[in-house]
Amino acid sequence: MKATNEINIAILGDMNFDCSYCSNKNKDMVRQELGSEFKWYISDKVATTVSATPCAYDRIIVMGDKFNNAIIKSSNKTYRYDEEFQINIDEV
């Protein structure tokens, strides 16, 4: 990663960073490019979609004490609003 004056950075959202969208080789390249300064709070084993696909498309990636100290370890969960509101996949 290129040097930056920012010490607290958060990258989050739907990145399609799993399954058919992103190979393991490409995931490794991204992680290597970002470097060890970044901590990944959603692993490849956490399904982040309401579909039947068990893929970890979404990610939370942070660097810096401000973000790392604010995040409670293992607190990220997939919110299954389809189950909460009892709606089917077509309604989702």
C-alpha positions in Angstrom: 0.0 0.0 0.0 1.2 3.5 -0.8 2.2 5.7 2.1 -0.5 8.0 3.5 -0.8 10.6 6.1 -4.0 9.1 7.4 -3.5 6.7 10.3 -7.2 5.7 10.8 -8.8 4.1 7.7 -12.0 2.1 7.3 -13.0 0.2 4.2 -16.4 -1.4 4.4 -19.2 -2.6 2.2 -20.3 -5.1 -0.4 -17.1 -6.0 -2.2 -18.1 -9.3 -3.8 -14.9 -10.6 -2.1 -15.8 -14.3 -2.2 -17.1 -17.3 -4.1 -17.2 -16.9 -7.9 -16.5 -13.1 -7.8 -13.0 -13.4 -6.3 -10.6 -16.3 -6.4 -8.4 -17.2 -3.5 -5.4 -16.1 -5.5 -6.9 -12.6 -6.0 -7.9 -12.4 -2.3 -4.4 -13.1 -1.3 -3.1 -10.4 -3.7 -5.5 -7.8 -2.2 -4.5 -8.8 1.3 -0.8 -8.6 0.4 -1.3 -5.2 -1.2 -3.1 -3.7 1.8 -0.5 -5.1 4.1 -0.5 -6.3 7.7 -1.5 -2.8 9.0 -5.1 -3.6 8.0 -7.2 -5.9 10.1 -10.1 -7.8 8.5 -13.2 -8.1 10.7 -15.2 -10.4 8.4 -13.5 -13.6 7.5 -14.0 -15.7 4.4 -16.1 -18.1 6.5 -18.9 -15.7 7.4 -21.9 -15.6 5.1 -22.9 -12.0 4.6 -25.8 -12.5 2.3 -29.5 -13.4 2.8 -29.4 -15.7 -0.3 -28.8 -19.4 0.0 -25.2 -18.8 -1.1 -22.8 -19.1 1.9 -20.5 -16.3 0.6 -18.7 -13.6 2.5 -19.2 -10.8 0.0 -19.2 -7.9 2.5 -16.1 -6.8 4.4 -15.0 -4.6 7.2 -11.3 -3.7 6.9 -9.7 -1.1 9.2 -6.3 0.4 10.0 -5.5 2.5 13.0 -6.1 2.5 16.8 -9.2 4.6 16.6 -11.1 2.0 14.6 -9.5 -1.1 16.1 -10.2 0.1 19.7 -13.9 0.9 18.8 -14.7 -2.5 17.3 -15.7 -5.3 19.7 -14.0 -8.5 18.6 -16.4 -11.1 17.1 -19.3 -8.7 17.3 -19.9 -8.5 13.6 -22.9 -10.6 12.6 -25.0 -10.9 9.5 -28.4 -9.3 10.1 -30.9 -11.6 8.6 -33.7 -9.1 8.0 -35.5 -11.7 5.8 -35.9 -13.9 8.9 -36.6 -10.9 11.2 -39.4 -9.6 9.0 -40.5 -13.0 7.7 -40.1 -12.2 4.0 -39.0 -14.4 1.2 -36.0 -14.0 -1.1 -38.2 -12.3 -3.8 -39.3 -9.7 -1.4 -35.7 -9.2 -0.2 
